[in-house]
Amino acid sequence: MRDRLDAIDMKILAELQSDGSITNVELARRVGLSAPPCLRRVRALEEAGIIKGYRTLLDPKLLGFEVVCFAMVQLSSQSQTDLNAFMGRVADWPTVRECWVLSGDIDFILKCVATNMAAFQQFVGELTALPNVRNVRTALSLDVSKDEPLAPITVEH
């Protein structure tokens, strides 16, 4: 799909990934188009599934979430039924912000937040008590040194 995108599409994606709240008029100005064709391109990128949605980034600490941790989870069974059951439980768990399915010794890595250490400990207790969970290793985040969107969009000038 990437080879079907031209330089203007890539500029649009880079701008939107940098600031999803940008107005169409400002986006059009930055990518060198008038507003109507810019909006058509954005809609086409949305319809193609390249643009999956828009989010506002919040500061978790200012909202009372003092603890960020990563939990590496190993299941006893990796049958599709067991994997789906675990993913289903995690999907509705507000503490878990991201869940990645991995290959290798670890089946899942979870990015989680908690209001404090007591809440973190309670979460770990609930996680380790889930059916089919063999092992959980956790790592508390001390700080973030890089936080970029997942797709590294480069724009040729």
C-alpha positions in Angstrom: 0.0 0.0 0.0 2.9 2.4 0.8 4.0 2.4 -2.8 0.6 3.8 -3.8 1.1 6.9 -1.6 2.7 10.0 -3.2 4.8 12.7 -1.5 1.8 14.8 -0.6 0.1 11.8 1.0 3.2 11.2 3.0 3.3 14.9 4.1 -0.3 14.7 5.1 0.4 11.6 7.2 3.5 13.1 8.8 1.6 16.3 9.7 -1.4 14.4 11.1 0.7 12.0 13.1 2.5 15.0 14.6 -0.7 17.0 15.4 -4.0 15.2 14.9 -5.9 18.4 15.9 -4.6 20.4 13.0 -7.4 22.1 10.9 -7.8 21.0 7.3 -7.0 24.6 6.2 -3.7 24.6 8.1 -2.9 21.0 6.9 -3.6 22.0 3.3 -1.3 25.0 3.7 1.5 22.9 5.1 1.3 20.3 2.4 0.9 22.8 -0.5 -2.7 22.1 -1.5 -6.0 24.0 -1.3 -8.4 22.8 1.4 -10.9 20.7 -0.7 -8.4 18.3 -2.3 -6.5 18.0 1.0 -9.7 16.9 2.7 -10.4 14.4 -0.1 -7.0 12.9 0.4 -7.4 12.7 4.1 -10.8 11.0 3.7 -9.3 8.5 1.2 -6.5 7.7 3.6 -9.1 7.1 6.3 -11.2 4.9 4.0 -8.1 2.9 3.1 -7.5 2.2 6.7 -4.1 4.0 6.8 -5.5 6.6 9.2 -7.1 4.4 11.9 -8.3 7.3 14.1 -7.3 10.3 16.1 -6.4 10.7 19.8 -5.5 13.3 22.3 -2.3 12.6 24.3 -2.8 13.2 28.0 -0.3 13.5 30.8 -1.1 10.5 33.0 0.7 11.8 36.1 -1.3 15.0 36.0 -4.4 12.8 36.1 -3.2 10.8 39.1 -1.6 7.8 37.4 1.9 7.8 39.1 3.0 4.3 38.1 3.8 3.1 34.6 4.9 -0.5 34.3 5.4 -3.2 31.8 4.2 -6.8 32.5 5.7 -9.7 30.5 3.2 -12.5 30.6 3.8 -16.2 29.8 0.8 -18.5 29.5 0.7 -22.2 30.3 -1.1 -22.9 27.0 -0.9 -21.0 23.8 -3.9 -22.5 22.1 -5.9 -20.0 20.2 -8.8 -20.4 22.7 -6.5 -19.6 25.6 -4.9 -16.7 23.8 -8.3 -15.2 23.0 -9.5 -15.7 26.6 -6.5 -13.8 27.9 -6.8 -11.0 25.3 -10.5 -10.7 26.1 -9.8 -10.2 29.8 -7.1 -7.7 29.1 -9.3 -5.7 26.6 -11.7 -4.7 29.4 -9.0 -3.9 32.0 -8.5 -0.1 32.3 -5.1 -0.6 34.0 -3.8 -2.2 30.8 -3.2 0.5 28.1 -1.5 -1.6 25.5 -1.3 -5.3 24.9 1.1 -6.8 22.4 1.2 -10.4 21.4 4.8 -11.7 21.1 6.7 -14.6 19.7 9.2 -16.4 21.8 9.2 -17.1 25.6 6.9 -14.2 26.5 3.4 -14.4 25.1 2.3 -10.9 25.9 3.7 -7.6 27.0 1.4 -5.2 28.7 1.9 -1.4 29.2 0.0 -0.5 32.3 -0.7 2.4 34.6 -1.7 2.6 38.2 -2.5 5.4 40.6 0.1 4.3 43.2 2.2 1.3 44.3 -0.7 -0.3 46.2 -2.9 -0.2 43.1 0.1 -1.6 41.0 0.5 -4.5 43.5 -3.2 -5.3 43.4 -3.1 -5.3 39.6 -0.1 -7.7 39.6 -2.0 -10.0 42.1 -5.0 -10.1 39.8 -2.9 -10.6 36.7 -1.0 -13.6 38.2 -4.2 -15.1 39.4 -5.8 -15.3 35.9 -6.4 -18.7 34.5 -3.6 -20.1 32.3 -1.1 -17.5 33.5 2.2 -19.3 34.1 4.5 -16.5 34.8 4.4 -12.7 35.1 7.5 -10.4 35.2 7.1 -6.7 35.8 9.3 -3.7 35.3 8.5 -0.3 36.7 9.2 2.6 34.4 11.5 5.2 35.8 11.1 7.7 33.0 10.5 7.9 29.2 13.3 8.9 27.0 11.5 8.6 23.7 7.8 8.5 22.8 7.1 8.6 19.1 4.2 7.4 17.0 4.6 3.9 15.8 5.0 4.6 12.1 8.2 6.4 11.2 7.0 8.7 8.4 9.8 10.3 6.4 9.1 13.0 3.9 11.4 13.7 1.1 11.9 17.4 0.4 
